[in-house]
Amino acid sequence: MRLPSPSIRLLVAAAIYAAGLSVAPGTQAADAVVGPADRAAIHEVVQGQLEAFQHDDGSKAFSYAAPMIREMFQTPDIFMDMVKSGYAPVYRPKQVEFGGIETIDGSPVQHVFLIGPDGANIDALYYMEHETDGTWRIKGCELRQSNSA
């Protein structure tokens, strides 16, 4: 299994840090922070981006990214190049299964279990951002090898 390169992981970690998050432990159930309507909206955003990747629709996939991510990558093409080169399990998963949402340092994180194109089991953690217009956007995605079968 090929996880993102160290430079891409560093860039995403920097983005998560800049957004005020930590990828360190300090998690809790998200029920108190995220109600049922927000849970559904978060699911829809992540699912929408995964579907956009499947159709190579860079503009649509990019639209689900938080403003900080859009600013960092500037264009849908640059964003898609990063995803293709460093996030193959997200770009072309063989299987997708949504897990729960937890709160990490006050922000909701959607867990998604993926089977990557190479057959590897991956846990994808989607760090979410609630925008002032009420929408949810993805501010980072961390990939971890999964022990799940």
TORFIGU-99124 format. One line per 8 residues: for each residue x, y, z of N, C-alpha, C. Coordinates in steps of 0.1 Angstrom, whole numbers, plus 2048, in hexadecimal, padded with zeros to 3 digits. Layout:
N
X:Y:Z:X:Y:Z:X:Y:Z  ...
//
This chain:
149
808:7F4:800:800:800:800:809:80C:800  805:816:7F9:80D:823:7F8:805:82E:7FE  809:833:809:804:83F:80F:80A:84B:809  804:857:80B:809:863:805:818:865:809  81F:86B:800:82D:86E:802:82F:876:80E  83B:876:814:83E:87E:820:83B:88D:81D  83E:892:811:83C:8A0:80F:82D:8A3:80E  825:89B:808:816:89D:808:811:89B:816
815:891:81E:810:890:82B:814:89C:834  820:8A2:832:824:8AD:839:81B:8B9:835  818:8BB:828:810:8C6:824:802:8C5:82A  7FC:8B9:82A:7EF:8B7:830:7EF:8B9:83F  7F9:8B4:845:7FB:8B6:854:7FC:8C4:857  803:8CC:84F:804:8DA:851:7F7:8E1:84F  7EF:8DC:845:7E2:8E2:843:7D9:8DF:84F  7D9:8D3:854:7D1:8D0:860:7D6:8D8:86C
7E3:8D9:86E:7E8:8E1:879:7E4:8F0:878  7E5:8F5:86B:7E1:903:869:7D2:906:86C  7CA:8FB:86A:7BC:8FC:86C:7B9:8FB:87B  7C3:8F9:883:7C0:8F8:892:7BD:8EA:897  7C1:8E0:88F:7BF:8D3:893:7CC:8CC:897  7CA:8C1:89D:7D5:8B8:8A1:7D1:8AA:89D  7DB:8A3:898:7D8:895:894:7DB:88C:8A0  7DF:892:8AB:7E2:88A:8B7:7D5:885:8BE
7D6:87C:8C7:7CA:877:8CE:7C4:883:8D6  7B8:881:8DA:7B0:88B:8E0:7A2:88B:8DA  79E:87F:8D7:791:87D:8D0:785:87A:8D9  77A:87D:8D4:76D:87A:8DB:762:878:8D1  757:872:8D5:74C:871:8CC:747:87F:8C8  743:880:8BC:73F:88D:8B6:730:890:8B9  729:888:8C0:71B:88A:8C1:717:898:8C7  71F:89D:8D1:71D:8AA:8D7:720:8B6:8CD
728:8B3:8C3:72D:8BE:8BA:725:8BD:8AD  722:8B2:8A8:71C:8B0:89B:70E:8A8:89C  704:8AF:899:6F7:8A9:899:6F4:8A1:88D  6E8:89B:88C:6E5:892:881:6E5:899:873  6E1:8A5:872:6E1:8AC:866:6EF:8AF:861  6F8:8B3:86A:706:8B5:867:70D:8A8:863  709:89D:86A:70F:890:867:70C:88D:858  6FF:88F:855:6FB:88C:847:702:895:83D
704:8A1:840:70A:8AB:837:719:8A7:836  720:8A3:840:72E:89F:840:72F:893:837  726:889:839:727:87D:831:725:881:822  71C:88A:81F:719:88E:811:725:894:80B  72C:89D:813:738:8A4:80D:743:89A:80A  746:891:814:751:887:811:74D:87E:806  741:879:806:73C:870:7FB:73C:877:7EE  739:884:7EE:739:88C:7E1:747:88D:7DC
751:88F:7E5:75E:891:7E0:763:883:7DB  760:879:7E2:765:86B:7DD:75F:868:7CF  752:86C:7CD:74C:869:7C0:752:872:7B5  755:87F:7B9:75C:888:7AF:769:882:7AB  771:87C:7B5:77E:876:7B1:77B:86A:7A7  771:862:7AA:76E:857:7A1:76B:85C:793  766:867:791:762:86D:784:76D:876:77E  778:877:785:783:881:781:77D:88F:780
774:893:788:76E:8A0:788:775:8A9:792  781:8AE:78E:789:8B6:797:782:8C2:79D  77B:8C9:795:774:8D5:79A:76A:8D2:7A5  763:8C7:7A3:759:8C3:7AD:760:8BE:7BA  76B:8B6:7B8:772:8B1:7C4:778:8BD:7CB  77E:8C6:7C4:784:8D2:7CA:77A:8DA:7D2  76D:8DB:7CD:763:8E3:7D3:760:8DE:7E2  763:8D1:7E5:760:8CC:7F2:76B:8CF:7FC
776:8D5:7F7:781:8D8:800:77F:8E5:807  784:8E6:813:783:8F3:81B:78B:8FE:814  787:90A:817:78E:916:811:79D:915:812  7A2:911:81E:7B0:911:820:7B7:907:816  7B1:8FB:814:7B6:8F1:80A:7B5:8F7:7FC  7AA:8FD:7F9:7A9:903:7EB:7B4:90E:7E9  7B6:915:7F3:7C1:920:7F2:7CF:919:7F1  7D1:90F:7F8:7DE:908:7F8:7E1:902:7EA
7D7:8FC:7E4:7D9:8F5:7D7:7D5:8FD:7CB  7CE:908:7CD:7CB:912:7C2:7C2:90E:7B7  7C4:902:7B1:7BB:8FE:7A6:7B7:8EF:7A8  7AB:8EC:7A2:7A7:8DE:7A2:7B1:8D4:79C  7B9:8D8:792:7C3:8D0:78C:7CE:8CD:795  7D3:8D7:79C:7DE:8D5:7A6:7D9:8CC:7B1  7CD:8CE:7B6:7C7:8C6:7C1:7C6:8B7:7BC  7C1:8B5:7B0:7BF:8A7:7AB:7CC:8A1:7A9
7D7:8A8:7A5:7E4:8A2:7A3:7E9:89D:7B1  7E6:8A5:7BB:7EB:8A1:7C9:7E3:895:7CD  7D6:894:7CB:7CE:889:7CF:7D2:87C:7C7  7D4:87D:7BA:7D8:872:7B2:7E6:86C:7B7  7EF:875:7BA:7FD:871:7BD:7FE:86C:7CB  7F6:871:7D4:7F8:86E:7E2:7ED:868:7EA  7E1:867:7E4:7D5:862:7EB:7CE:858:7E2  7D5:84E:7DC:7CF:844:7D3:7C3:83D:7DA
7C4:83A:7E7:7B8:833:7ED:7AB:83C:7ED  7AD:849:7ED:7A2:852:7ED:79E:854:7DE  7A7:855:7D6:7A5:858:7C7:79E:84C:7C0  7A2:840:7C3:79D:835:7BC:79B:829:7C6  792:82B:7D0:78F:820:7D9:788:815:7D3  78B:808:7D7:783:7FD:7D2:776:7FB:7DB  777:800:7E7:76C:7FF:7F0:76C:80B:7FA  760:810:7FD:75F:81B:807:754:818:811
757:819:81E:74E:817:828:74F:822:832  744:82A:835:745:835:83E:744:82F:84C  74C:835:855:74C:832:863:746:83E:86B  749:83F:877:744:849:880:74B:857:87E  745:860:885:74C:86E:886:750:86F:894  75C:874:896:761:877:8A4:766:885:8A3  768:88B:8AF:76D:898:8B0:77C:897:8B5  784:89E:8AD:792:89F:8B0:796:8AE:8B2
799:8B1:8BE:79C:8BF:8C2:791:8C9:8BD  785:8C5:8BF:77A:8CD:8BC:774:8CD:8AE  77B:8C5:8A5:776:8C5:898:771:8B7:894  766:8B6:88C:761:8A9:888:76B:8A2:87E  76C:895:880:775:88D:877:76C:881:873  76A:880:866:762:875:860:76C:86A:85D  769:85E:862:772:852:85F:76C:84B:853  774:847:84A:770:840:83E:77A:834:83C
775:828:83B:77D:81C:839:77E:81A:82A  78A:819:824:78C:817:816:794:80B:813  791:805:808:79A:7FB:803:7A0:802:7F6  7AD:804:7F7:7B4:80B:7EC:7B5:803:7E0  7BA:809:7D5:7BB:803:7C8:7C5:7F7:7C9  7CE:7F7:7D2:7D7:7EC:7D4:7D2:7E1:7DE  7C6:7E3:7E3:7C0:7D9:7EC:7C3:7DC:7FA  7CA:7E6:7FD:7CE:7E9:80B:7C2:7EF:813
7C1:7EC:81F:7B6:7F2:828:7BB:7FF:82E  7B3:809:82C:7B7:817:830:7AC:81D:838  7B0:824:843:7A6:82C:84A:7A9:83B:846  79F:841:840:7A1:84F:83C:799:858:847  7A0:861:84C:79A:86B:856:798:878:84F  78C:87C:84D:788:888:846:786:893:851  78F:89D:852:78D:8A8:85B:784:8B2:854  779:8B6:85B:76F:8BE:856:76F:8CC:85C
76A:8D6:853:769:8E4:858:75B:8E9:855  755:8EF:85E:748:8F5:85D:749:903:858  744:906:84C:746:913:847:73C:91D:84C  73E:92A:84A:735:934:84F:727:934:848  727:92E:83C:71A:92D:835:712:920:839  718:919:842:711:90D:847:715:900:841  71D:901:836:721:8F4:82F:72D:8EE:837  730:8E2:833:73C:8DB:838:745:8D9:82D
752:8DA:830:75D:8D8:826:768:8D0:82C  770:8C9:824:77B:8C1:828:787:8C9:829  78D:8C9:835:799:8D1:837:7A6:8C8:838  7A4:8BB:837:7AF:8B2:837:7AB:8A4:837  7B4:89B:832:7B1:88D:832:7BE:886:836  7BD:87E:841:7C8:876:845:7C6:868:842  7D0:861:83C:7CE:853:839:7D7:84B:843  7D1:840:848:7D8:837:851:7D6:829:84C
7E0:821:84D:7DE:813:84A:7D5:80D:854  7CC:804:850:7C2:7FF:859:7C5:7F0:85C  7C2:7EC:868:7C3:7DE:86C:7B6:7D7:869  7AC:7DE:864:79F:7D7:861:7A1:7CF:854  799:7C4:854:79A:7BC:848:78E:7BE:83F
//
